[in-house]
Amino acid sequence: MKIAAIGEAMIELSMRGDSADVRVAGDTLNTAIYLKRTAPTLQVDYVTRVGTDTFSDRIVAAIEAEDIGTQAIERDPTRTPGLYAISTDVAGERSFAYWRDASAARMVFATQSGPDFSVLESYDVIYTSAITLAILPASTRTALIRWLRLFRQSGGRVAFDSNYRPRLWGDPEAARAAIQAMWVLSDIALPSIDDEMELTGESAQAVAARFVALHRTGALKRGAQGPLCLETGTTDVYKPAQKVVDTTAAGDSFNGAYLGALLMGAPQDQALRAGHALASEVIGHRGAILPR
């Protein structure tokens, strides 16, 4: 099985007072890393565009160090990677500052003759998020959704995480339309309750009912409350995290462990528990990626 994760790999600054730890991260990259760590026998590749600078070299090297394929990473000599800084409050809740307007990932799939998605044709599963959709030009976003619809019709599987970030979209209507289109064509849905409530204005109960009615494989992530199984509309009792230091990548790590277990054949209850257990561990550490 070949899995492609599409998105933006960034330089991460995890702030410690006046200093910072410098790492490599990004929402779909975080998921790809945890998926590969959970299911090392699966082929996981990352699809993005970076620059030709030293920070871009650092990104590619970090991805290769996780045994994730980099053959689908494009290089752009005119652009650089995005950068973000994480600050956390006393409860471990994070806030971000971004520098990504000139990010090479915004132009992934771009060619002089229009978007080209042929690099994705050999994969069995494609994973992406609303953050990826948000950074793409509107024409590329529309074309990607159209291509994914055809990919699914030809037997491929699509996994999607909402990861709604209002500042990236600007236009809430465009966000709602694109994200709803992805839910319709996704085989594995990985929404977060907070994202969906903010995006739609619905109550938690309404969000849950809407996703259960889609009859999709997947999980509604609800933080410490634990995931809701979308196939059955039921939940279980999950242990809360022992400590919360930094909630960065809580959802990404859940996705990675859940997908890794699921794609290796685990039943839903085991996949859900794997996702919750890893997310609980990740938020006990600073930064998106746990050290090996």
C-alpha positions as CSV (number, residue, x, y, z in Angstrom):
1,M,0.0,0.0,0.0
2,K,1.3,3.4,-1.0
3,I,0.2,6.5,0.9
4,A,0.8,10.1,-0.2
5,A,0.4,13.0,2.3
6,I,0.0,16.4,0.6
7,G,0.8,19.7,2.4
8,E,3.3,22.2,3.6
9,A,6.5,21.3,5.5
10,M,7.6,24.2,7.6
11,I,10.4,25.4,9.9
12,E,9.0,25.3,13.5
13,L,10.2,27.6,16.2
14,S,9.1,26.2,19.6
15,M,9.6,29.2,21.9
16,R,11.2,28.9,25.3
17,G,11.2,32.4,26.7
18,D,13.6,34.4,24.5
19,S,15.0,31.4,22.8
20,A,13.6,28.7,20.5
21,D,14.1,25.1,19.5
22,V,14.2,24.8,15.7
23,R,12.5,21.8,14.1
24,V,10.6,20.7,11.0
25,A,6.9,20.2,11.1
26,G,3.5,20.9,9.4
27,D,0.1,19.5,9.9
28,T,0.0,16.8,7.2
29,L,3.7,16.1,7.6
30,N,3.2,15.5,11.3
31,T,0.5,13.0,10.5
32,A,2.7,11.3,7.9
33,I,5.5,10.9,10.4
34,Y,3.3,9.4,13.1
35,L,1.6,7.2,10.5
36,K,5.0,5.8,9.4
37,R,6.1,5.3,13.0
38,T,2.9,3.5,13.7
39,A,3.0,1.3,10.6
40,P,6.6,1.1,9.4
41,T,5.9,-1.4,6.7
42,L,3.7,0.9,4.8
43,Q,5.2,3.2,2.1
44,V,4.5,6.8,3.1
45,D,5.6,9.6,0.8
46,Y,5.3,13.4,1.3
47,V,4.1,15.6,-1.5
48,T,5.0,19.3,-1.4
49,R,7.3,22.0,-2.9
50,V,10.2,23.6,-1.1
51,G,13.0,25.9,-2.1
52,T,16.7,25.3,-2.9
53,D,18.0,27.1,0.3
54,T,19.6,25.5,3.3
55,F,16.3,25.4,5.3
56,S,14.7,23.5,2.5
57,D,17.6,21.1,2.6
58,R,17.0,20.7,6.3
59,I,13.3,20.0,5.7
60,V,14.0,17.3,3.1
61,A,16.7,15.7,5.3
62,A,14.3,15.6,8.3
63,I,11.6,13.9,6.2
64,E,14.1,11.3,4.9
65,A,15.2,10.7,8.5
66,E,11.7,9.5,9.2
67,D,11.9,7.0,6.3
68,I,9.3,8.9,4.4
69,G,9.6,9.1,0.7
70,T,10.8,12.5,-0.8
71,Q,10.7,11.7,-4.5
72,A,7.5,13.7,-4.9
73,I,9.0,16.8,-3.3
74,E,9.5,19.6,-5.9
75,R,12.2,22.2,-5.7
76,D,11.6,25.9,-6.5
77,P,14.6,28.2,-6.7
78,T,12.4,31.3,-6.5
79,R,10.7,30.5,-3.2
80,T,11.5,29.5,0.4
81,P,9.7,27.3,3.1
82,G,7.2,28.7,5.5
83,L,8.0,29.3,9.1
84,Y,5.9,29.3,12.2
85,A,6.5,30.0,15.9
86,I,4.6,28.2,18.8
87,S,3.9,29.9,22.1
88,T,2.1,28.1,24.9
89,D,0.2,29.4,27.9
90,V,0.3,28.0,31.4
91,A,-2.3,25.3,30.5
92,G,-0.3,24.2,27.5
93,E,-2.7,25.7,25.0
94,R,-0.7,26.9,22.0
95,S,-0.9,29.9,19.7
96,F,0.9,30.4,16.4
97,A,2.6,33.2,14.5
98,Y,3.2,32.4,10.8
99,W,5.5,33.6,8.0
100,R,4.4,31.7,4.9
101,D,3.3,34.1,2.2
102,A,6.3,33.2,0.0
103,S,6.1,29.5,0.8
104,A,7.0,27.3,-2.1
105,A,4.3,24.8,-1.0
106,R,1.7,27.3,-2.2
107,M,2.7,26.5,-5.7
108,V,2.8,22.7,-5.5
109,F,1.4,21.1,-8.6
110,A,1.8,24.3,-10.5
111,T,3.1,24.2,-14.1
112,Q,3.0,26.8,-16.9
113,S,0.1,24.9,-18.5
114,G,-1.9,24.6,-15.2
115,P,-2.0,22.2,-12.2
116,D,-0.5,18.8,-12.8
117,F,-1.4,16.0,-10.4
118,S,0.2,13.1,-12.2
119,V,2.6,12.6,-9.4
120,L,-0.3,11.3,-7.3
121,E,-1.5,8.6,-9.8
122,S,0.5,5.7,-8.3
123,Y,-0.9,5.9,-4.8
124,D,-3.6,3.9,-3.0
125,V,-4.4,6.4,-0.3
126,I,-4.1,10.2,-0.4
127,Y,-4.2,12.2,2.8
128,T,-4.6,16.0,3.0
129,S,-6.2,18.7,5.1
130,A,-8.0,22.0,4.9
131,I,-4.7,23.8,5.6
132,T,-3.3,22.4,2.4
133,L,-6.5,23.5,0.5
134,A,-6.3,27.0,2.1
135,I,-2.7,27.7,1.0
136,L,-3.3,26.7,-2.6
137,P,-4.5,29.2,-5.3
138,A,-8.3,28.8,-5.7
139,S,-7.9,27.4,-9.2
140,T,-5.5,24.7,-8.0
141,R,-7.7,23.9,-5.0
142,T,-10.7,23.4,-7.3
143,A,-8.7,21.3,-9.7
144,L,-7.3,19.1,-6.9
145,I,-10.8,18.4,-5.5
146,R,-12.0,17.5,-9.0
147,W,-8.9,15.2,-9.5
148,L,-9.5,13.5,-6.1
149,R,-13.1,12.8,-7.0
150,L,-11.8,11.0,-10.2
151,F,-9.1,9.3,-8.1
152,R,-11.7,7.9,-5.8
153,Q,-13.9,6.7,-8.6
154,S,-11.0,4.7,-10.0
155,G,-10.5,2.9,-6.7
156,G,-8.2,5.2,-4.7
157,R,-9.1,6.2,-1.1
158,V,-9.1,9.7,0.3
159,A,-8.5,10.7,3.9
160,F,-9.1,14.3,5.1
161,D,-8.7,16.4,8.2
162,S,-10.6,19.7,8.5
163,N,-7.9,21.7,10.4
164,Y,-9.8,24.9,9.8
165,R,-7.6,28.0,10.2
166,P,-9.7,31.2,9.4
167,R,-6.7,33.4,8.8
168,L,-5.5,31.2,6.0
169,W,-8.9,31.4,4.2
170,G,-10.0,35.0,4.5
171,D,-13.4,34.0,3.0
172,P,-15.4,31.7,5.3
173,E,-17.8,30.8,2.5
174,A,-14.9,29.5,0.3
175,A,-13.7,27.4,3.3
176,R,-17.1,25.9,4.0
177,A,-17.6,25.0,0.3
178,A,-14.2,23.4,-0.1
179,I,-14.3,21.5,3.2
180,Q,-17.8,20.3,2.6
181,A,-16.8,19.0,-0.8
182,M,-13.9,17.1,0.8
183,W,-16.2,15.5,3.3
184,V,-18.4,14.2,0.6
185,L,-15.6,12.6,-1.3
186,S,-13.5,11.3,1.7
187,D,-13.4,7.7,2.5
188,I,-11.8,8.4,5.9
189,A,-13.0,11.5,7.7
190,L,-11.0,13.0,10.5
191,P,-12.9,16.2,11.6
192,S,-12.2,18.0,14.9
193,I,-15.2,19.2,16.9
194,D,-13.8,22.7,17.6
195,D,-13.0,23.3,13.9
196,E,-16.4,22.2,12.7
197,M,-18.2,24.3,15.3
198,E,-16.2,27.4,14.4
199,L,-16.7,26.8,10.6
200,T,-20.4,26.1,10.6
201,G,-21.8,27.6,13.8
202,E,-23.4,24.3,14.7
203,S,-23.6,22.8,18.2
204,A,-21.4,19.9,19.2
205,Q,-24.4,17.6,19.0
206,A,-25.3,18.8,15.5
207,V,-21.7,18.3,14.3
208,A,-21.7,14.8,15.6
209,A,-25.0,14.0,14.0
210,R,-24.0,15.4,10.6
211,F,-20.8,13.3,10.4
212,V,-22.5,10.1,11.7
213,A,-25.1,10.6,8.9
214,L,-22.3,10.6,6.3
215,H,-21.7,6.9,7.0
216,R,-17.9,7.3,6.7
217,T,-15.0,5.5,8.3
218,G,-13.3,7.9,10.7
219,A,-13.4,9.7,14.0
220,L,-14.7,13.0,15.3
221,K,-11.8,14.3,17.5
222,R,-13.1,15.8,20.7
223,G,-9.9,16.5,22.7
224,A,-9.7,15.0,26.2
225,Q,-13.3,13.6,25.8
226,G,-11.9,11.2,23.3
227,P,-13.0,10.4,19.7
228,L,-16.5,9.6,18.5
229,C,-16.5,6.6,16.0
230,L,-18.2,7.9,12.8
231,E,-19.2,4.4,11.7
232,T,-21.3,3.7,14.8
233,G,-21.9,7.1,16.4
234,T,-20.6,5.7,19.6
235,T,-17.7,6.5,21.9
236,D,-15.8,4.8,24.7
237,V,-14.1,5.9,28.0
238,Y,-10.7,7.3,27.3
239,K,-8.0,8.2,29.8
240,P,-7.1,11.9,29.8
241,A,-3.5,12.9,29.2
242,Q,-1.3,12.7,32.3
243,K,0.1,16.2,31.6
244,V,-0.5,18.9,29.1
245,V,2.6,20.9,28.1
246,D,1.9,21.8,24.4
247,T,-1.2,20.8,22.4
248,T,0.5,21.3,19.1
249,A,-0.1,18.3,16.8
250,A,-2.6,16.7,19.1
251,G,-5.0,16.1,16.1
252,D,-2.2,15.4,13.7
253,S,-0.7,12.7,15.9
254,F,-4.2,11.2,16.5
255,N,-4.6,11.0,12.7
256,G,-1.3,9.3,12.2
257,A,-1.7,6.6,14.7
258,Y,-5.3,6.0,13.8
259,L,-4.6,5.8,10.1
260,G,-1.5,3.6,10.7
261,A,-3.5,1.1,12.7
262,L,-6.5,1.2,10.4
263,L,-4.5,0.7,7.2
264,M,-2.7,-2.2,8.8
265,G,-6.1,-3.9,9.4
266,A,-6.9,-3.0,13.0
267,P,-10.5,-2.8,14.0
268,Q,-12.0,0.6,14.7
269,D,-11.9,0.4,18.4
270,Q,-8.1,-0.4,18.4
271,A,-7.4,2.3,15.8
272,L,-9.3,4.9,17.9
273,R,-7.5,3.9,21.0
274,A,-4.1,4.1,19.2
275,G,-4.9,7.6,18.0
276,H,-6.0,8.8,21.4
277,A,-3.1,7.3,23.3
278,L,-0.5,8.9,20.9
279,A,-2.2,12.3,21.0
280,S,-2.2,12.1,24.9
281,E,1.5,11.4,24.8
282,V,2.4,14.1,22.2
283,I,0.7,16.9,24.2
284,G,2.9,16.1,27.2
285,H,6.0,17.3,25.2
286,R,7.0,20.5,23.4
287,G,6.7,20.8,19.7
288,A,4.9,18.7,17.1
289,I,7.1,15.7,16.8
290,L,8.2,13.4,19.6
291,P,11.9,12.6,19.7
292,R,12.6,9.0,18.9
